[in-house]
Amino acid sequence: MKIGLLSDTHSYLHTKVFKHFKNCDEIWHAGDIGTVEVINQLSAFKPLRAVYGNIDNHKIRAICPKDIRFECEGVKVWITHIGGYPYNYTKKIREELDVNSPDLFICGHSHILRVIYDKNREILHMNPGAAGNYGIHKVITMLRFDIEKGEVKNLDVIEFNRN
């Protein structure tokens, strides 16, 4: 299973998203989508799993949940928007990780791309950064990876100019 991961589009979807995710089986969006049009464009292109973020309105919240937990090719996945990162998770996330830990924890919000293996919890953490034009980031960032037989592999960092 080839996954395209993005977050924080804030109503903007660069055309290069479609180029970089053309061979993906699914697209995952870790919140702050911005508009229903972004959801419609992505889901018309590939199967989409998306959560809402703190800027998303009631229309998006009616379509997308706050959290998604599922299994993909033997990997337990949890996607949410605000979660922190290893050794600095939010209190609520830390409490949930203590009782129901995934193999892969994905969040957005910070606009900072991070991929960190949490050795204490044995969790791979991913934050794809920001794929929109709004925010502190200077470049658009996304991730692409494979999930196969219980393993995350072939991770690609995708980075390009905002305009």
Buried (B, 14 or more C-beta within 10 A) or exposed (E): EBBBBBBBBBBBBBEBBBEBBEEBBBBBBBBBBBBBEBBEBBBEBBEBBBBBBEBBEEEBEEBBEBBBEEEBBEBBBBBBBBBBBBEEBBEEBBEBBEEEBBBBBBBBBBBBBEBBEBEEBEBBBBBBBBBBBBBEBEEBBBBBBBBBEEEBEEBEEBEBEBE
